[in-house]
């Protein structure tokens, strides 16, 4: 029986703090990812500003959550970090190397150092391959030619993700597994090349509530045992507190608030962060007839984003002549707690 009454709070004392002089594993600098639109296949018709002026560092062994609604730019940012999108401006520096300077061979090596955990495990696994073949594929692509070495690594990673006994699972096909077991295979495939960074895109949103606890605990254990850095992408703030060191809130292509976990959950500053927290479901029967007020509408078009603050058309604390005119800058309100909002900064003088 699955034990759902388990405390998942991350213990910072269990991981060594990075050395102050050590460069970050991943550095995102002034990143802009815009997709060109064309009319009739050739005429320029504008850009989709999916990621706009994003900056942050990720240290070795850190766990970072990026939260926001659908359409906020989380997936575009993730795909750019994975090397699937090319930025039109800015830099991604991973382990001292700039992605824009990597050739095809160096890019293959870069991708071997980043594991990717997809949202839909069944859709992410080829149905015509056995688990053995699925896990062998990355090893073959990256030049592990010795069958004995491949088998050893496959069995080791299957044991780590608790697909045990290994012999009971290794020759099965994805449709023969439960959703939680399929997600364990996806995690095993992400871990098979011994990466330094795991990017997890909504890794528990397709799973039953009881299984979510197990998968989050598994990711936490792998992070600690392998000193992994993790980027956890989600729209559900109810899970991030159990797994992350920091939370970044993203809206309409921009990071609008970033802080250690407690700062976002208990001392958040941006009206949009408050809306996300208000929209988080809580397993309390007393809430069944309580309707929380959340801002109406949805994220704006990133082809023609609104002037000034991009949240102002939905913001309950909108200030006319300021929020719809001037683009707010990021300010540090308290140590490591940054927000991009005119409620916490002096507006420009006319």
LOTORLUM-413317 format. One line per 10 residues: their letters; for each residue x negated, y, z of N, C-alpha, C. Coordinates in steps of 0.05 Angstrom, whole numbers, always signed. Layout:
A> X:Y:Z:X:Y:Z:X:Y:Z  ...
! end
This chain:
XXXXXXXXXX> -17:-24:+0:+0:+0:+0:-18:+25:+0  -9:+44:-16:-25:+69:-18:-20:+86:+7  -42:+96:+18:-40:+114:+41:-40:+143:+32  -17:+155:+33:-15:+183:+24:-19:+203:+46  -22:+194:+71:-25:+212:+94:-55:+215:+101  -70:+222:+81:-99:+223:+85:-108:+252:+82  -126:+261:+98:-136:+288:+96:-158:+290:+75  -154:+308:+56:-173:+310:+34:-190:+335:+36  -188:+349:+57:-203:+375:+59:-232:+370:+56  -244:+387:+38:-272:+383:+32:-290:+392:+55
XXXXXXXXXX> -309:+376:+62:-328:+382:+84:-353:+393:+72  -357:+419:+75:-380:+432:+63:-406:+422:+74  -406:+411:+99:-431:+402:+111:-441:+376:+98  -424:+363:+81:-432:+338:+69:-449:+342:+44  -449:+366:+33:-465:+372:+10:-486:+392:+16  -510:+388:+6:-532:+407:+11:-527:+433:-5  -531:+455:+7:-528:+481:-6:-551:+484:-26  -546:+496:-50:-567:+499:-69:-588:+519:-59  -612:+515:-68:-634:+532:-59:-629:+560:-70  -634:+581:-54:-628:+608:-64:-643:+616:-89
XXXXXXXXXX> -667:+605:-93:-683:+612:-116:-676:+596:-141  -659:+575:-138:-653:+558:-160:-633:+570:-179  -639:+569:-205:-620:+581:-224:-595:+564:-225  -572:+576:-231:-547:+560:-233:-548:+539:-255  -533:+518:-251:-531:+498:-272:-518:+509:-297  -496:+524:-293:-481:+536:-315:-477:+565:-310  -483:+581:-330:-479:+610:-328:-463:+620:-352  -440:+632:-346:-423:+643:-367:-426:+673:-366  -435:+685:-388:-441:+713:-388:-426:+728:-411  -408:+746:-403:-394:+763:-422:-381:+746:-444
XXXXXXXXXX> -368:+725:-437:-358:+706:-458:-333:+716:-471  -333:+716:-497:-309:+723:-513:-305:+700:-533  -281:+688:-532:-274:+668:-552:-248:+677:-566  -252:+687:-591:-229:+697:-606:-226:+679:-631  -202:+672:-638:-196:+656:-661:-184:+673:-683  -196:+672:-706:-187:+689:-728:-161:+679:-740  -142:+696:-745:-118:+690:-759:-120:+699:-788  -110:+683:-807:-110:+690:-835:-83:+688:-847  -77:+707:-865:-51:+708:-878:-55:+696:-906  -37:+677:-912:-38:+662:-938:-65:+648:-941
XXXXXXXXXX> -78:+641:-920:-101:+624:-921:-127:+639:-925  -127:+665:-930:-153:+678:-935:-154:+707:-925  -132:+721:-923:-132:+749:-915:-133:+751:-884  -151:+767:-874:-153:+770:-845:-128:+782:-833  -118:+770:-811:-93:+780:-799:-95:+784:-769  -120:+787:-760:-124:+792:-731:-137:+769:-717  -138:+771:-690:-151:+750:-674:-132:+742:-651  -135:+717:-643:-124:+708:-617:-146:+710:-596  -142:+727:-577:-163:+733:-557:-160:+713:-534  -168:+689:-539:-163:+667:-520:-179:+670:-494
XXXXXXXXXX> -204:+679:-496:-221:+683:-473:-234:+711:-477  -231:+728:-457:-239:+756:-461:-256:+765:-437  -282:+767:-441:-301:+779:-421:-300:+763:-395  -307:+737:-397:-308:+720:-373:-337:+717:-364  -341:+720:-338:-368:+717:-326:-367:+701:-301  -384:+681:-298:-387:+667:-272:-410:+648:-274  -420:+640:-251:-441:+620:-248:-431:+596:-233  -442:+572:-240:-435:+548:-226:-461:+534:-218  -464:+530:-192:-489:+517:-182:-487:+487:-183  -510:+474:-180:-511:+445:-178:-494:+436:-155
XXXXXXXXXX> -477:+416:-159:-461:+404:-137:-437:+420:-129  -431:+443:-142:-408:+459:-136:-383:+448:-148  -360:+453:-136:-334:+446:-147:-318:+472:-150  -310:+477:-175:-296:+502:-181:-269:+495:-194  -247:+508:-185:-221:+504:-196:-213:+529:-212  -204:+525:-236:-193:+547:-253:-163:+543:-256  -147:+562:-246:-118:+558:-245:-105:+580:-261  -81:+573:-271:-65:+593:-286:-44:+578:-302  -24:+594:-312:-3:+582:-328:-13:+572:-355  +4:+557:-368:-2:+549:-396:-3:+575:-412
XXXXXXXXXX> -23:+577:-430:-28:+601:-445:-46:+621:-433  -58:+614:-410:-75:+633:-396:-104:+633:-406  -111:+612:-422:-138:+611:-433:-155:+590:-420  -145:+574:-402:-161:+554:-388:-172:+533:-407  -155:+523:-425:-164:+502:-443:-185:+512:-463  -181:+537:-473:-200:+549:-492:-227:+552:-478  -227:+561:-453:-252:+564:-438:-265:+537:-435  -249:+516:-428:-260:+489:-424:-272:+479:-450  -258:+482:-472:-269:+471:-497:-294:+486:-506  -297:+511:-499:-321:+526:-505:-344:+516:-488
XXXXXXXXXX> -339:+510:-463:-360:+499:-446:-369:+472:-456  -350:+456:-467:-356:+430:-478:-370:+432:-505  -372:+455:-516:-385:+459:-542:-367:+454:-566  -341:+454:-561:-322:+449:-583:-313:+475:-596  -314:+497:-582:-309:+524:-593:-334:+540:-592  -337:+558:-611:-360:+576:-611:-351:+604:-604  -364:+617:-584:-356:+644:-577:-365:+664:-598  -350:+686:-600:-358:+707:-619:-377:+726:-605  -378:+725:-578:-395:+742:-563:-401:+730:-536  -424:+735:-525:-431:+725:-499:-448:+700:-500
XXXXXXXXXX> -455:+690:-476:-473:+667:-474:-463:+646:-455  -469:+621:-461:-465:+599:-443:-493:+587:-439  -503:+588:-415:-530:+578:-409:-526:+554:-390  -535:+530:-400:-532:+506:-384:-560:+494:-379  -566:+492:-353:-592:+481:-345:-615:+495:-359  -613:+521:-362:-634:+537:-374:-633:+540:-404  -614:+527:-418:-613:+529:-447:-588:+543:-456  -592:+560:-476:-569:+575:-488:-556:+557:-509  -529:+554:-507:-515:+537:-526:-518:+547:-554  -518:+573:-558:-519:+584:-585:-546:+578:-599
XXXXXXXXXX> -566:+570:-584:-592:+564:-596:-597:+534:-601  -577:+517:-594:-581:+489:-597:-574:+479:-625  -591:+462:-635:-585:+448:-660:-569:+424:-656  -562:+409:-677:-545:+385:-674:-556:+364:-655  -582:+359:-655:-593:+339:-637:-592:+348:-608  -600:+374:-604:-599:+385:-577:-570:+386:-567  -551:+392:-585:-523:+393:-577:-512:+366:-568  -521:+345:-582:-513:+318:-573:-524:+312:-545  -549:+320:-540:-560:+315:-513:-545:+332:-493  -537:+356:-500:-522:+373:-482:-495:+360:-475
XXXXXXXXXX> -482:+349:-494:-456:+337:-489:-458:+312:-472  -481:+299:-473:-485:+276:-456:-487:+283:-426  -493:+309:-421:-496:+318:-393:-470:+330:-382  -448:+329:-398:-422:+339:-389:-402:+317:-394  -389:+308:-372:-368:+289:-374:-341:+303:-376  -322:+291:-391:-296:+304:-395:-274:+284:-386  -257:+293:-367:-235:+277:-358:-209:+290:-369  -196:+276:-387:-172:+287:-400:-147:+284:-383  -127:+300:-390:-102:+301:-375:-85:+276:-379  -83:+266:-403:-66:+243:-409:-83:+219:-413
XXXXXXXXXX> -86:+201:-394:-104:+179:-397:-97:+160:-420  -71:+155:-424:-63:+136:-445:-69:+147:-472  -65:+173:-476:-71:+185:-502:-101:+189:-506  -117:+188:-484:-146:+192:-487:-161:+166:-493  -147:+143:-489:-161:+118:-493:-152:+104:-519  -170:+96:-536:-162:+82:-561:-149:+56:-555  -125:+51:-564:-109:+27:-556:-121:+1:-568  -137:+3:-589:-147:-21:-602:-174:-29:-590  -185:-16:-570:-210:-22:-558:-206:-33:-530  -222:-53:-523:-222:-63:-495:-236:-43:-477
XXXXXXXXXX> -233:-46:-451:-247:-28:-432:-277:-30:-436  -287:-54:-441:-315:-58:-445:-325:-42:-469  -310:-43:-491:-317:-29:-516:-315:+2:-512  -294:+10:-497:-291:+39:-493:-315:+51:-478  -324:+36:-457:-346:+46:-441:-373:+42:-455  -375:+23:-473:-400:+18:-488:-404:+39:-510  -382:+50:-520:-384:+69:-543:-403:+93:-537  -400:+107:-515:-418:+130:-510:-447:+121:-508  -452:+98:-496:-479:+87:-494:-491:+81:-521  -475:+70:-539:-485:+64:-566:-491:+89:-581
XXXXXXXXXX> -473:+109:-579:-476:+134:-593:-502:+148:-584  -508:+146:-559:-531:+160:-548:-556:+143:-545  -557:+121:-561:-581:+106:-565:-589:+85:-545  -570:+76:-528:-576:+54:-510:-571:+28:-525  -593:+16:-536:-590:-6:-554:-590:-33:-541  -601:-35:-517:-603:-60:-503:-576:-69:-492  -565:-91:-502:-538:-100:-492:-538:-105:-462  -560:-116:-451:-561:-122:-422:-560:-96:-406  -574:-75:-415:-573:-50:-401:-545:-37:-403  -533:-39:-426:-505:-29:-429:-486:-43:-410
XXXXXXXXXX> -488:-69:-409:-470:-84:-391:-475:-77:-362  -500:-74:-354:-506:-67:-327:-494:-40:-320  -497:-20:-337:-486:+7:-332:-456:+7:-332  -444:-9:-350:-414:-10:-351:-403:-22:-325  -416:-44:-316:-406:-57:-291:-410:-39:-267  -433:-24:-267:-438:-7:-244:-417:+16:-243  -411:+28:-265:-392:+51:-265:-364:+41:-259  -357:+17:-268:-330:+6:-262:-327:+1:-232  -348:-8:-220:-347:-12:-191:-345:+15:-176  -358:+35:-187:-357:+62:-174:-329:+74:-175
XXXXXXXXXX> -314:+69:-197:-287:+79:-199:-266:+59:-189  -276:+38:-177:-259:+18:-164:-241:+3:-183  -251:-4:-206:-238:-23:-224:-249:-50:-217  -240:-61:-196:-251:-86:-185:-229:-107:-180  -237:-132:-182:-262:-143:-192:-266:-136:-222  -290:-130:-229:-296:-120:-256:-287:-140:-277  -291:-166:-272:-284:-187:-292:-254:-187:-298  -238:-177:-279:-209:-177:-283:-201:-154:-302  -218:-134:-306:-211:-110:-321:-227:-107:-347  -251:-117:-348:-270:-109:-369:-260:-116:-397
XXXXXXXXXX> -245:-137:-401:-236:-144:-427:-206:-137:-432  -194:-122:-414:-167:-114:-418:-166:-90:-437  -142:-85:-447:-137:-62:-464:-121:-41:-449  -121:-16:-457:-109:+5:-441:-79:+0:-434  -64:-11:-453:-35:-15:-448:-30:-36:-426  -51:-51:-418:-48:-71:-398:-53:-60:-370  -60:-34:-368:-66:-21:-343:-45:-2:-334  -43:+4:-308:-25:+25:-298:-37:+52:-304  -21:+73:-300:-31:+100:-305:-55:+107:-289  -55:+100:-263:-78:+105:-246:-103:+90:-255
XXXXXXXXXX> -99:+65:-263:-122:+49:-273:-133:+61:-299  -115:+70:-317:-124:+83:-342:-141:+108:-336  -132:+124:-316:-147:+148:-309:-174:+141:-297  -176:+119:-283:-202:+109:-273:-221:+102:-296  -209:+91:-318:-226:+85:-341:-236:+111:-354  -218:+131:-356:-226:+157:-367:-249:+169:-350  -247:+167:-324:-268:+178:-306:-293:+161:-309  -291:+135:-312:-314:+118:-316:-328:+126:-342  -313:+131:-363:-325:+140:-389:-339:+167:-386  -328:+185:-370:-340:+211:-366:-366:+208:-350
XXXXXXXXXX> -368:+187:-333:-392:+183:-316:-413:+165:-328  -407:+151:-350:-425:+130:-360:-452:+140:-368  -454:+165:-377:-480:+176:-386:-494:+192:-364  -484:+189:-339:-496:+203:-316:-498:+233:-320  -475:+246:-323:-476:+275:-328:-483:+291:-304  -488:+317:-309:-492:+336:-287:-467:+352:-281  -449:+353:-300:-424:+369:-297:-401:+352:-307  -379:+353:-292:-354:+341:-300:-333:+363:-304  -320:+363:-327:-298:+381:-333:-273:+364:-332  -255:+370:-313:-231:+354:-309:-207:+371:-316
XXXXXXXXXX> -192:+364:-337:-170:+380:-347:-144:+368:-337  -132:+380:-316:-107:+370:-304:-109:+340:-300  -129:+330:-285:-133:+301:-284:-112:+285:-269  -95:+298:-254:-75:+283:-239:-46:+291:-246  -42:+308:-265:-15:+319:-270:+3:+298:-283  -8:+277:-296:+8:+256:-309:+12:+232:-291  +3:+233:-266:+3:+210:-248:+24:+213:-227  +33:+190:-215:+51:+191:-192:+38:+205:-169  +54:+216:-151:+44:+231:-129:+25:+215:-111  +32:+190:-106:+15:+173:-89:-12:+168:-101
XXXXXXXXXX> -13:+165:-128:-38:+159:-142:-56:+184:-144  -44:+208:-144:-59:+232:-145:-79:+234:-122  -71:+227:-99:-88:+227:-75:-113:+210:-80  -109:+186:-90:-131:+168:-95:-150:+178:-116  -140:+190:-137:-157:+200:-159:-173:+224:-149  -161:+242:-134:-175:+265:-123:-197:+256:-103  -191:+236:-87:-211:+226:-69:-234:+213:-84  -228:+199:-106:-248:+187:-123:-266:+208:-135  -255:+229:-146:-271:+250:-158:-289:+264:-137  -278:+268:-113:-293:+280:-91:-317:+262:-84
XXXXXXXXXX> -312:+235:-82:-333:+217:-74:-355:+216:-96  -347:+216:-121:-367:+216:-143:-383:+242:-143  -370:+264:-137:-384:+290:-137:-405:+289:-115  -399:+279:-92:-418:+279:-70:-440:+259:-74  -434:+235:-84:-454:+215:-87:-473:+220:-110  -464:+235:-130:-481:+241:-154:-490:+270:-155  -483:+286:-135:-489:+315:-134:-479:+328:-160  -454:+322:-167:-443:+332:-192:-431:+360:-188  -433:+377:-208:-417:+401:-210:-391:+393:-223  -369:+405:-214:-343:+399:-225:-328:+424:-231
XXXXXXXXXX> -316:+425:-255:-296:+446:-262:-269:+433:-264  -251:+440:-246:-225:+428:-244:-205:+447:-254  -192:+441:-277:-173:+459:-289:-145:+449:-283  -128:+468:-273:-101:+460:-265:-83:+484:-264  -57:+479:-263:-38:+500:-257:-26:+496:-229  -34:+475:-216:-21:+467:-190:-40:+474:-167  -33:+495:-153:-50:+504:-130:-47:+485:-106  -28:+467:-106:-25:+449:-84:-47:+428:-82  -62:+424:-103:-84:+404:-103:-111:+416:-100  -115:+441:-107:-142:+452:-108:-155:+454:-81
XXXXXXXXXX> -139:+458:-60:-151:+463:-34:-166:+438:-24  -159:+415:-35:-171:+390:-25:-197:+383:-39  -204:+398:-60:-226:+388:-76:-246:+410:-84  -239:+435:-81:-256:+456:-93:-269:+473:-72  -292:+485:-80:-306:+504:-63:-296:+532:-69  -290:+537:-95:-280:+564:-103:-256:+560:-121  -239:+581:-122:-217:+582:-141:-219:+607:-158  -216:+603:-184:-215:+626:-203:-187:+626:-214  -174:+649:-214:-147:+652:-225:-150:+666:-253  -138:+653:-273:-140:+663:-300:-113:+671:-311
XXXXXXXXXX> -112:+693:-325:-87:+703:-337:-93:+717:-363  -80:+708:-384:-82:+721:-411:-111:+724:-420  -127:+704:-415:-155:+704:-425:-175:+716:-407  -166:+727:-383:-185:+740:-365:-184:+727:-338  -207:+728:-324:-207:+721:-296:-199:+745:-279  -177:+742:-264:-166:+765:-250:-171:+764:-220  -177:+740:-209:-185:+738:-181:-202:+714:-178  -223:+716:-162:-240:+693:-156:-251:+695:-128  -251:+673:-114:-258:+673:-86:-263:+645:-76  -276:+641:-53:-275:+615:-40:-246:+608:-35
XXXXXXXXXX> -241:+582:-30:-213:+571:-29:-196:+586:-9  -205:+590:+15:-189:+603:+35:-181:+632:+28  -199:+646:+14:-192:+673:+5:-168:+674:-13  -166:+654:-32:-143:+654:-50:-118:+644:-36  -120:+624:-19:-97:+612:-7:-85:+628:+15  -102:+642:+30:-92:+656:+54:-96:+686:+54  -111:+696:+35:-116:+725:+34:-118:+735:+5  -100:+725:-12:-101:+731:-40:-93:+761:-44  -103:+772:-66:-100:+801:-70:-85:+809:-95  -85:+792:-115:-72:+799:-141:-43:+790:-141
XXXXXXXXXX> -24:+807:-151:+4:+798:-152:+8:+773:-168  -8:+767:-188:-5:+743:-203:-12:+718:-186  -34:+721:-170:-41:+699:-152:-18:+693:-133  -6:+714:-123:+17:+710:-105:+40:+696:-120  +44:+702:-145:+65:+689:-160:+59:+659:-164  +34:+652:-169:+27:+624:-171:+32:+609:-145  +25:+622:-123:+29:+609:-97:+58:+606:-91  +74:+626:-98:+103:+624:-93:+116:+602:-110  +104:+597:-133:+115:+576:-151:+105:+548:-145  +87:+545:-124:+77:+519:-117:+97:+504:-101
XXXXXXXXXX> +102:+479:-110:+123:+463:-97:+112:+453:-70  +129:+451:-50:+122:+440:-24:+141:+417:-17  +130:+395:-7:+147:+372:+0:+162:+376:+26  +181:+395:+26:+196:+401:+50:+225:+402:+43  +241:+385:+56:+269:+383:+49:+284:+409:+55  +274:+425:+73:+287:+451:+80:+285:+471:+57  +267:+466:+38:+264:+484:+15:+282:+478:-8  +299:+457:-5:+315:+448:-27:+334:+470:-38  +344:+487:-20:+363:+508:-29:+350:+536:-28  +324:+537:-26:+310:+562:-25:+299:+568:-53
XXXXXXXXXX> +307:+590:-65:+296:+598:-91:+277:+621:-87  +252:+616:-93:+232:+637:-89:+231:+656:-113  +226:+681:-107:+225:+701:-128:+198:+701:-141  +197:+696:-167:+172:+696:-182:+176:+715:-205  +154:+728:-215:+157:+747:-237:+169:+733:-262  +188:+746:-275:+200:+734:-299:+181:+735:-322  +189:+721:-344:+173:+722:-368:+151:+702:-368  +132:+705:-387:+110:+687:-391:+86:+703:-400  +62:+690:-401:+38:+705:-410:+42:+718:-437  +30:+741:-441:+35:+756:-466:+21:+743:-490
XXXXXXXXXX> +28:+752:-514:+14:+744:-538:-14:+753:-536  -33:+735:-542:-61:+742:-542:-70:+753:-569  -51:+755:-588:-57:+768:-613:-56:+799:-609  -35:+807:-594:-32:+836:-588:-27:+838:-558  -48:+834:-542:-45:+836:-512:-37:+865:-504  -22:+868:-483:-14:+895:-474:-38:+912:-466  -34:+938:-469:-55:+957:-460:-57:+956:-430  -80:+964:-420:-85:+965:-391:-86:+937:-379  -75:+933:-356:-74:+907:-343:-55:+889:-359  -64:+865:-365:-48:+847:-381:-24:+835:-366
XXXXXXXXXX> -25:+838:-340:-2:+828:-324:+19:+849:-319  +14:+874:-327:+32:+895:-319:+61:+892:-329  +67:+880:-352:+95:+878:-360:+112:+860:-341  +98:+843:-325:+112:+825:-307:+107:+832:-278  +91:+851:-272:+81:+856:-245:+102:+870:-228  +109:+860:-204:+128:+874:-187:+116:+899:-174  +90:+903:-176:+77:+926:-163:+66:+945:-185  +78:+944:-208:+68:+960:-231:+69:+990:-225  +47:+1004:-232:+45:+1033:-228:+43:+1046:-256  +64:+1060:-264:+66:+1072:-290:+44:+1094:-293
XXXXXXXXXX> +32:+1094:-317:+11:+1114:-322:-17:+1104:-314  -18:+1082:-300:-43:+1071:-291:-46:+1042:-302  -29:+1025:-293:-31:+996:-300:-27:+992:-330  -10:+1008:-343:-5:+1005:-371:-23:+1022:-389  -42:+1035:-377:-61:+1052:-392:-90:+1043:-390  -98:+1038:-366:-127:+1032:-361:-131:+1002:-355  -152:+991:-367:-159:+964:-362:-174:+962:-336  -164:+948:-316:-177:+947:-290:-204:+934:-291  -222:+942:-273:-248:+930:-271:-248:+910:-248  -268:+892:-248:-270:+873:-226:-285:+886:-203
XXXXXXXXXX> -273:+885:-178:-286:+896:-155:-288:+874:-133  -308:+876:-117:-312:+858:-95:-301:+870:-69  -279:+858:-60:-265:+868:-36:-278:+859:-11  -286:+835:-10:-302:+824:+13:-322:+804:+1  -341:+795:+16:-362:+778:+5:-351:+755:-12  -359:+754:-37:-352:+733:-57:-322:+732:-63  -307:+753:-56:-279:+754:-64:-275:+778:-83  -271:+772:-108:-268:+792:-129:-240:+792:-140  -230:+816:-147:-204:+819:-158:-204:+841:-180  -187:+837:-200:-185:+856:-221:-157:+868:-221
XXXXXXXXXX> -153:+889:-205:-126:+901:-201:-129:+929:-191  -112:+947:-202:-113:+975:-193:-102:+979:-165  -89:+959:-153:-80:+961:-125:-104:+962:-106  -127:+953:-116:-151:+951:-99:-174:+967:-109  -169:+986:-126:-190:+1003:-137:-178:+1031:-143  -196:+1051:-143:-187:+1078:-149:-183:+1081:-179  -159:+1089:-188:-156:+1092:-217:-172:+1115:-228  -178:+1115:-254:-194:+1137:-266:-179:+1164:-263  -194:+1185:-260:-182:+1212:-259:-176:+1221:-287  -153:+1233:-290:-144:+1243:-316:-161:+1266:-325
! end
